Amino acid sequence: MKRWLYILLTITLFTSCMYEAMYFLTDKDLEWMAPYEQGDTVLFQSSNSIDTMTIDEITLYNDDNPWRENEGTSTFMGNSSFKYTIRHSEEMIKGKFSI
């Protein structure tokens, strides 16, 4: 009886550590992220002013590892993001773009 209990607990432990569903970014999704790298600068011109956007950080989570890592959800959803800084005149605007 104890042996079956250990087997059942082991199976439950391993199944609760895995994602129930996994959704990944497609190649078409990743095309949004491909043109830019960390440190790139993008210029925007409007009338007489030029704004500068700098890519500060790029993250990509599209891993096919089925084991959960300290997350509160049983579904993995691939995602990617840019953290950026826009300089407009004397003003700095920080933001994040995510897909």
N, C-alpha and C positions, 0 to 999 in steps of 0.2 A: 504494500500500500504506500509506504514512504517513497519507494522508487517512482511510482506513478505521480506522486505529488511533486517530486523534484523535476520530473520530465515536464509536467504541466507548467510549473513555475518558470522553467527555463524557456519553454516555447513562448509563454506569455511575455516574458522579459524581452526576448529578441523581437517579437512582432510589435511590441509597443515602442521599440527604438527605431523602427523603420517608417518611412513615409507611406501613407496609404495611396496617395496620388502624386504624380510629378508632372509639371508642365514646364517646358523649356522654351527659350527664345529661339525662333527660327532664324535661318540665314537672312531672310528678308527683314526681320526685326533688328538684327545685328548691323544691317546696313546703316542704320541711324547713327551708330556709334563709330563706325569705321573711319570716317574722314578726320577724326580728331584724336590727338594724343595729349597726354598731360604736359602742360607748359605751352601749348599752342595759343596763339593770339588771333582773335577774330575782330575785324574792324567794321563798324556800322556807321554809315554816313547819312545824316539827315539835315537838310538845309545847309547851314554853315557849321555844324558841329560834327565831330567824330567821336563816337564812343568806342571803348576798347573792352573786349571781353577776353579774359584769360581763363583757360581750363586749369583748375587747381588740382582736381583729383578725378580719376575715372575708376568706377568699380563695376565688376561683372560677376554675377552669380548665376551660373548656368551649368553647374556641376551635376553629373549623373550619379553621384554617390547616394545610395538609398538610405543611409544611416542618418538619423536626425542629430543635429548639434544644438542643444540648449534652446530649442524653439518651442513655442507654445502651440504650434499647429501641426497637424498631421499631413498637410499638403505643401509640397514644394512648388514654388512659382519662380521661374527664372526671372531675373531682373538685372538692369544695368542703369548706371546713373553718372552724370557729370556734376561735379561741384564747380562753380565758376564765380568769378568776380568781374563785375562790369564797372568801369570807371567812366562816369559822366560828369564833365566839368570837374568840380572839386569833390564830387560825391562818389562813394564806393557802395555798390549794391552786391551783396552775396546771395547766391541762389543755388538751386539744385534742379536739374532736369532728369526725370526718370522714365524708363519704359519697362 
